[in-house]
Each structure stands twice: as structure tokens, then as C-alpha cells.
């Protein structure tokens, strides 16, 4: 258990050092090619995640509605359908809120 915590902590520290090194290089030399490639890759990933999140949320809400509709009085299925609808709507709203916050931060910085 301690080894696992140590590995997670060590990985976090290495990642933090790597990011701080990239940011110091970025401040010193402008915008290196690797940073621009990483940035464009993350933008592409963000776009794909947003494109996938909308149909996934629709499918989850739809299956929750069908589960609730065709429960035939079974309270457990009704409860599960309501949880599925609430959870999927909350998750989709969270994804959109994170995108909005990141866009606001990006507009403030650049």
C-alpha cells in the first residue's frame, strides 16, 4: 500500500517538474514546436470528447427514460432509471462547465 502511494506521489512530482520545465522553456524561447504540438493535440482531444459526450448523454437519458417507462411498477427499476437520468445529465453539464471554464481561462491568458 505504501509503495502504491509512493509511486503515485513520485509520478505526480515528475509530471509537475515536466510541466514546469515546459512552461519555463515556453517563457524563455517563445513557443517551442513540441509545446504547440501538445497544445493542438489536447485541443483535438477536447473536441472529440465534446463530440462524443453529447450522443452518449442522449443515449444514457433515453435508456433511463425507457427503463422508467417500461418498469411495469417495479420500484427498483424506476429508481435506477431516475438515477441514470440524473447522473447522465449531471455528467454532461459538468463536461460543458469544464469546457466553459477552460475557454474563459484561455481567453484571459491569451
N, C-alpha and C positions, 0 to 999 in steps of 0.2 A: 504494500500500500504506500509506503514512504517512497519507494523507488518510482512509483507511478506519479506521485505528486512532484517529486524532484524532476522527472523528465518533462512534465507539463510546465513547471516553472522555468526550467532551463530552456525549453523551446520558446516560451514566451519572451524570455530575456534575449535570446538570439534573434527572434523576429523583431523585437523593439530596437536592438542595435542595428540590424539590417535596414530598417525603415529610417532610423536617424541618420545612418550613413548616406542613404539615398537622398534624404532631404538636404543634408549638408552639401552633397555634390551638386544638387539642383540649385542651391543658393549660390554656390561658388562659380559654376560654369554655365549657368543658364538652364537649359532643359536638355539633358542627355538623351540619346536615342533610346536607351533601354527604358528610361522612365516614361517617355512618350508612348512606347510600345505597350508597357504595362498599363498605363492610363487608358489607352484605346482598347486594350483587351478587357479591362474592367468595365468600361462603358458598353462594350459589346455584350458582356455577360449580363449586365444590369438590364439592357434592352431585352435580351432573350428571357430573363426571369420575369420581367413585367408582361411580356407577350404570353408566357406560359401560365402566369398566375391568374389571368382573367378567365380563361376556359376552365382551369382547374377549380376555381371558386364556383363557377357556374355549375359544373358537374357535381361538386360537393353539396351545394344548396339544392340542386334538383334531386339528388338521391336522398337528401334529408327530407324534402317535401314528399317524395314518393314513399319513403319509409313511414312517415307520419300519416300519409293518406291511406295507405294500404296496411295499416297495423291491425285493423279489424277489432279495435277495442283493447289491444294488448298495451298496457301502460308502459311496459319496459321499452317497447319499440317506439312509442310516442315520445318518451323521454330521450331515447337515443337519437331520434330524428331531430328533436329540438336542439340537443347538444351539437349535433353535426351542423345544423344551420347556423347556430350562434358561433361556433368555433370557426367555421369557414369564413363567415362574414368578418369576424374579428381579425382573422389572419390576413385576409385581403386588405382590410382597412389599415392594418399595421404595415403591410408592404407598401401601400400607397403613401402612408405617412412618412415612412423612412425615405422613400424616393423624393417626396416633397422637401423634407429636411435637408437631404443631401444636395438637392438642387439649390436651396436657399443658401447653404454654406458655400457652395461652389460660386454662386453669383456674388457673395460677399467677399470671397477671397480673390477671385479673378475678375 
